[in-house]
């Protein structure tokens, strides 16, 4: 009888120890997630929900707005996109791409492009606007130059 109690006691300790490690891992992961702020974007005064790519170019954009908002003056181009000079070269991994509305790309390493139409060229993908359909994006982007604001929250 005493042997069974010891075995159950040891099993209980092992389970508690395993749970304790799990709790520590969960706490550690949550701390990392809380410390890492998400990159956000506004077009003029309109917040847009972006699914950002996981690449060096996006990491560089995050660094540009780590302390303060980073604003990019955009200009209409070709009737299907807005283009803005970033002011410096970012890491790039250009791939021949056919874009669609909502795509955000890096062009020539130093320009950000937001599409409300489509184009084919060699770009580095940065992200995609998720919360607007093509008509909403066209209304937002096709009526003159805009300012994009990147920030972390």
C-alpha positions in Angstrom: 0.0 0.0 0.0 2.8 2.4 1.0 4.5 1.7 -2.3 1.4 2.7 -4.3 1.2 6.0 -2.4 4.9 6.7 -3.2 4.3 5.9 -6.9 1.2 8.2 -7.0 3.1 10.9 -5.2 6.0 10.7 -7.7 3.6 10.8 -10.6 2.0 13.9 -9.1 5.3 15.6 -8.7 6.2 14.8 -12.3 2.9 16.2 -13.5 3.3 19.4 -11.4 6.8 19.9 -12.6 5.7 19.4 -16.3 2.8 21.8 -15.8 5.2 24.3 -14.1 7.4 24.3 -17.1 4.5 24.7 -19.4 3.3 27.7 -17.4 6.8 29.2 -17.6 6.9 28.7 -21.4 3.4 30.3 -21.8 4.4 33.3 -19.6 7.7 33.6 -21.6 5.9 33.5 -25.0 3.3 36.0 -23.9 6.0 38.4 -22.7 7.7 38.1 -26.1 4.4 38.8 -27.9 3.6 41.8 -25.7 7.1 43.2 -26.3 6.8 42.9 -30.0 4.5 45.6 -31.4 2.6 45.2 -34.5 3.2 47.3 -37.6 0.1 49.3 -38.5 -0.7 51.5 -41.5 -3.0 54.4 -42.2 -3.8 55.9 -45.6 -4.4 59.6 -45.0 -6.6 59.2 -41.9 -8.0 55.8 -42.7 -6.7 52.8 -40.8 -6.1 49.7 -43.0 -5.7 46.2 -41.7 -2.6 44.7 -43.3 -1.4 41.1 -43.3 2.4 41.8 -43.3 4.9 39.4 -44.8 7.6 37.9 -42.6 10.7 39.1 -44.3 13.7 41.5 -43.9 12.0 44.3 -45.8 9.1 44.4 -43.4 11.6 44.2 -40.5 13.3 47.2 -41.9 10.0 49.1 -42.1 9.4 48.3 -38.5 12.7 49.8 -37.6 11.9 53.0 -39.4 8.9 53.6 -37.2 10.2 52.0 -34.0 10.3 55.3 -32.1 7.9 57.6 -34.1 5.4 57.4 -36.9 6.9 57.2 -40.4 5.1 59.1 -43.1 5.5 58.5 -46.8 4.2 60.9 -49.4 2.5 58.9 -52.1 1.7 59.8 -55.8 -0.8 58.3 -58.1 0.8 56.3 -61.0 -0.6 54.5 -64.0 -4.2 54.5 -62.8 -3.7 51.4 -60.6 -1.2 52.3 -57.9 0.2 54.8 -55.4 4.0 55.0 -55.2 6.1 56.7 -52.5 9.8 57.1 -51.9 10.9 55.7 -48.6 14.1 57.8 -48.4 16.5 54.9 -48.1 17.2 51.5 -49.5 15.6 48.5 -47.7 16.6 44.9 -48.1 14.9 43.4 -51.1 14.2 40.0 -52.6 12.5 40.9 -55.9 10.4 38.2 -57.6 8.5 38.6 -60.8 4.9 39.1 -59.5 1.5 39.9 -60.8 -0.1 42.1 -58.1 -3.8 42.6 -57.3 -5.7 45.3 -55.4 -4.6 45.6 -51.8 -1.0 44.4 -52.4 1.8 46.4 -50.8 5.2 45.9 -52.4 8.7 47.3 -52.4 9.9 48.6 -55.7 13.6 49.2 -56.6 14.4 48.8 -52.9 13.4 52.3 -51.9 9.7 52.8 -53.0 6.6 51.5 -51.4 3.7 50.8 -53.7 0.0 50.2 -52.8 -2.2 48.7 -55.5 -5.8 49.4 -56.2 -5.4 47.7 -59.6 -3.0 45.2 -61.0 0.5 45.1 -62.5 3.3 42.7 -63.3 6.9 43.5 -62.4 9.7 42.3 -60.1 8.8 43.3 -56.5 9.4 42.4 -53.0 6.1 41.6 -51.3 5.5 43.6 -48.1 1.9 42.8 -47.3 -1.8 42.9 -48.3 -4.7 45.1 -47.2 -7.3 42.8 -45.7 -10.2 45.0 -44.7 -11.2 46.6 -48.0 -12.6 45.4 -51.3 -11.4 46.7 -54.6 -14.0 49.5 -54.9 -13.2 50.8 -51.4 -9.5 50.8 -52.2 -10.0 52.5 -55.5 -12.1 55.2 -53.8 -9.4 55.7 -51.2 -6.4 55.7 -53.6 -7.5 57.0 -57.0 -8.5 60.5 -56.2 -5.2 62.2 -55.8 -2.0 61.8 -53.8 -2.1 60.4 -50.3 0.1 60.0 -47.2 0.9 56.6 -45.8 1.7 56.5 -42.1 3.4 53.5 -40.6 3.5 53.1 -36.9 3.8 50.4 -34.2 1.2 49.6 -31.7 
